[in-house]
Amino acid sequence: MTKMKFLLILLASLLPALISQAQRKAVFIILDGIPADVIEKIETPFLNEIASEGGYTRSYVGGEKGEYNESPTISAPGYNHLLTGTWTHKHNVWDNDIESPNYHYWNIFRIAETSRPDIRTAIFSSWTDNRTKLVGERLPGAGGIKLDYSYDGLELDTVRFPHTRDRAFMFDIDEAISSKAGEYILENGPDLSWVYLEFTDDMGHMYGDSPQLFDAVRKADTQVGRIWKAIREREATLNEHWMIVVTTDHGRDAGTGTGHGNQTDRERTTWLTTNLSPLNDHFRQTPAVVDIMPSILRFMEIPIPPSTLEELDGIPFTGKVSISRLAATRDGKRIRLTWNVLDPEGQLEVLITSTNLFREGKRDSYASIGKVDVSEGYVEIDADHYSGFCKILVKAPYNWCNVWLIDR
């Protein structure tokens, strides 16, 4: 064996360890209002390149249709689904007014800043409310966190960006946002960043399924490319391992493509693409927007506080996962729990409470019902003491799930 061949074999054997020791950084990008069927038929070379390293999948928003967690297919609720890993019945953002978010459901930045006070965070956004209302920067109720860098407010600058009826100024704002994001990430490498771009949604509202929307998607892909190139350059020159996730916040109506906000399949069907690898089976089973937050935090090796984990609606699409699709139904005096088995190893514990104190910032007291093999896929429990309302928490070896049961 030659010396060179020996060194190559040694390097290959050490590569996983080197990656695990590299600094882990993440950026998530929301391209507003692009239906899955549109992103799948338009040329998007940069999104395709990202997916070639990890994967692309259809996903969904809107909670479970017709159930207690059904959520509006509207922008601000969609952003907050991602930020908090919960549906609207918890985070309480029902529309774009963002009147009274429930900050007891911690967002990804608050979790990251609390777990690692030295973490560097950034936001690049064409909508200031994303930082001031959803993240709740500096608000005591939202933890008083301060992002290390923010580039937003451009939509308020009518001198630099005169507001014309054709909304072309919004494209110029997204150009500035994406350019700054690429430059700042390349030069400073923040640990956790959010990039939000709006122009695609504007074109959808104005023209529906149209050449204008399709062209906006191509332009958005180029804007993503600026950020992707910055990440690739840092990975090539520094000891960093990056995760990028690109998604949308809602689809569009099937009739014209100009509207959204309801529960039709096209409005609920979204998509996500990531360079992350490997991806688990959950990624290939139509994940939800709420799954992005726990996936990023798992990649970054940032623990989620147990109190937040108990309420999380999202399931990571990276690493080992025991179960998904937890559901509860009542049959007389019995409650039947069912779940999809993703990894049959071990047992899960079932806990139940009849209170919902968490929404007030307090802890619920759960009673343990017992344990059952994950591989069973279901369990029936006595419901004599739990009528009207109850929350059920399932702690499996590799992830936790929760479900509400509300008698109607």
N, C-alpha and C positions, 0 to 999 in steps of 0.2 A: 504493500500500500504506500503510495506516495505521500509526502508530507502535506501537499495541498489537499489531497483527497481526505486525509485524516482531519485536517482543519475544517473542511466543509461538513463532514459528518458530525464533528464536535459542535459546530455552530448550529446545525439543524437540531441536535439534541437539546441545546441550551435555549433555543428560540422561545418556546413556551414560557420558560422562567423569565427570560428577558422582557417579554411582553407584559407578564404579570407584575414586574417591578417598575415598568414604565409608568409615568404619570398618566392617569386616566382623566380624560376631559370629554365633555359632551356639548353638543349644540343641537337644539331642536328648532325646526323651521315650519311655520304655518303659512301655506299659500292659500289664500282665502277663496272658498266657494268653487272648487273644481271637482265636478263629479268624476267618479271612477271611470266611467265609460269614455269621458273626454281625455283624461290623462293617459288612457290606454291606447288611444288612436292618434295622438299628436306626437310628433318627433320631440323627444326630450333626452338628448344625448347625455347630459350630466346626471339626470336622475337615473338613467339606464346604467351609467358607469357605477354610481353608488350602489344600485341594486345588484350589480354583477359581483360585488364584494360581499354582500349580505343577502338581501332579498327584497322582493316587492310582494305585497298582498293587499287584497281588498280588506277593508275594515268597516266599522260602523259607528254611528253616533245615535243619540236619541234614546239611550237606555233600552229597556225591554218594552216593546210596543204593547200598549194596553195595560201595563203593570204599574205598580206604585212608583217605579223609578223612571217612567217615561219622561223624556226631557226634550225641550224645544230644539229643533234643528236650526238654531240661530247662532250667530257668530260668538258673542261674549260667553254664553253658556258653553259653547264648544271649546273655547280657549280654556275655560275654567275646568272643564272635564279633564283636559290634559294636565293642567297645573296641579290639581288636587287629587287626581285619580279617583274622583267620585262623580256621581250623577247629580242632577240639579236638586233632587229632593233632599240632598245633604248640603251642598255648597250654597244653595239658595240664590243663584244667579239665573233669572228666568228670561231676561231680555237684555238688549244692549244699553239700557239705562243703568244697569248694575246698581240698583238702589240700596240693597242691604246684604252684601255677601256674608256668609257665615264663616268667619275666619277661624273658628274652632277646628275646621277641616284644613289642616296645614297644607300650603302649597309647596312645590318642589324646592323653591328658593329658601323658604323658611326652614324646611327640613335640612337642607344642605348647610345653610349658614349656622344653624344651631348645632349640628353635628360637628362641623369643621369651621370654627370661627375664622380661620385663616384662608378659607376658600375665596376665590375671586370670581365674581359673577358679573354678567353684563346682559343688557337688553337693547335690541335694535328694532324699533317699532314705528310704524306709520300711524299708530293710534296711542296717544299718551295714556288713556285710561287703562291700558294693559298693565302699565307700571303702577299708576297711582291708585287704581281701584281694585284690580284683580290681584296683583301681587300685594297691593296695599303697602307700598314702600313708606316707611316712617310712621305708619299708623300704629298706635299702641295695641289696638285690638288684633292686628295682624302680626304682632311680635316685634314691631318697631325696626324691622330689618332695613338695611340700606344696601342697595346694589352698588358694586364698585364702579360700574360705568353704565351710563345710559345715553342713548342717542335716539331721541324721539322729539315730539312736538313740532315736527316740520309741517304737519297738517294745519297748524295754527298760523304759519308764516305765509300770509297772503301777498306779501311783497315779493319774496323769492319765488313763491309758487302761486301765481294768480289763479284763482278758482274759476275755471271755465266750465261751460256746460258739458263739454265732451269728456270731462274727467281726465284729460291728458296730464294734468298736473299731478295726478295720483301716480302715474307711471314715473314721472320725474322724481317724486318723493321716494318711490321704491328703488329707483336707480341710486339715489343718494344713500338710502338705508343699506342696500346690499353692498355698495362700494365701501361704505364705512365699516360694515361688519367684516368684510374680507380683509380690509387693511388692519383693523384693530386686532382681529384674531391672529393674523399673520405676525404682527409686531409684539403682541402682548400675551396671547394664548390664555385667555380667561378659562377657568375650569368648567363653568357652566354658563351657557348663553342661550338666549331666546331671540330668534329673528322672526318678525311678522311682516308680511307683504300683502297689500290689499287690492292692487289694481285688477287682478283677475275677477274678483267679485264684482267690482264696478262694471266691468264689461259684460258680465253675466246678467246683472240687473238691467243694463241698458239695452243689450242686444240678444240676450238668451243664447241658445246654441247657434253660434254664428262665426264667421271668419274673424270678427273682432275678438271674441272670446278665445278662439284657437290661437290667434296671434299673441294674445296676452299670456297664454300658457307657455308658448315658446320663449317669450321674453322672460318669464319667471324662471324658466329652466336656466337661462343664461345667468340670471341673478344668483341662483343657487350655485352655479358653477364658480362664481367668484369666491364664495365661502368654501366650497369643496377644494378648490385649488390651494387656498390658504392652509387648510387642514393637511392636505397631502404634502405640502412643502414643509410644514412643521414636523410631520411624522418622518420625513426623509432626513431631516437635519438635527432633530432633537429626540430625546428619549421620552416620547409621548405616544400614547395610544388613544385615538379619538373615536368616538361614536357620534354619528350624525343620523338624525331622524327627520324626514321631511313628510309632512302630512297636510291634510286640509281639515276644515272645521265643519263642513256640511256639503251635501250635494245640492241638486237643484230640481225643480219640479219637472215632471216628465212631459208636460204639455208644451211649454215654450222655452223652459230653462231660465226664465227671468226671475222666478221666485224661489223661496224656500221657507222653512219654518214649520212644516207639517210632518206627517209620519209616513209619507209614501216611500216606497223602496228606494227610489232614486235620490230622495232627499236624505235618507238615512245611510246610504251606501257611500263610504269614503274609501280612503286608501292610505297606505304608508309605505315608505321605502327607507331602508337603512343599510349602512355598510357593515353592521354588526354581524359577526359570525363567531361561533355557531348560533343558530336560532333553533328554539325548541319546537315541539309539536304544536304548542298553543299558537305560535305565529302562523302556522298553516291552517288554522281552524277559524278564520275570520275573527281576528282580535278586535278589541274596541279601542276607542281613543283613550279611555281611562287606563289602558294597559301600558301606555308610553311612559308615564311617570315612574312606576315601580321598576320598569325595565332600565331606564336611565340610572336610577339610584343603585340598582343591583350591579350594573356595569361599573359604576364609579365606586362601588364598595362603600356606599354611604348607608348606614343602618336607618331604617324607619322606626321612629318611636313606637313602642307597643300600643299606646293609646290610639295613635293614628293608624297603625296596621290593622287594628280591630275593625276600623270603619272603612278601610280601603275597598273600593269596588274593582280596582284593576288587578291584573295578574301579569307577572313578568313574562315576556316572550324570549328571554334569554336565561340560561341556567336550568337547573332541574325544577320541575313543577309537578306537584302531586295530582291536583284536581283542578277542574274548571267547571263552569256552568252549574253552579250550585243552585238548586231550586227546592222550594218547600210548598207542600200542599197539605190541606187539612182533610182528614177522613174521619168524621165523627169526633171521637175523643183522642184520636191519634194524629200525629204529624209525620208525614213521610218526606224524608230528605233524599234527594238524588243528586248525583254528580257525575261528570265525565272523568274517567280514570286516565291520567296522563303518565303517571309512574306508580305502579301498584305497591311499591315498597312500604312496609310499616303500617302503623295504625294512625287514625285520626281521632281527635277528641271533639265531642259535640258539647257546646255550651249554649245557654239560653237565658234571656232576661226579658222581663215584661216592661222595662222602662227604656226611655230614650233620653237620658240625661246628658249624653255627650253633646247634643246640639246646643246645650246651655253652658258648655265648657266644663261639665262635671263627668265623673266616671260612672259607668253602669256596673252593677254588681251581677256578674254572670254565675249561674249554677251549672256545674258540670253534670251532664247527663250520662257520660260514659265514653268508652272507646270502641271502635270497630275497625276492622281491616279496611284499608283504603281500597283494596281490590274488590270489595263487595259492591261498591257503586251506589248503595242506598242504605238507609236505616230508618226504622220507625220508632218514634218516641211517644211517651204518654203526654197528652196535652191538656189534662184536666185543669191544671193551674194556669194555663196560658190561653186565654180567650181574648178576642178583641185585637190585641197587638202583641207581637213579640219579635225580638231580634235574635237570630241564631248565628253563632260564630263557630266555625269549624277550623280547628288547628291541625293541619296535615304536616307531615315531615318537611316538605319543601315550600309550602305556601299556606297562607290562611285565606279563607273566604267567609263572607257573611251574606245573610239574606234576611229580609223582613217578611213577616207573615201578618197580613192585615185582613181580618174577617169583614166581609161586606154584607 
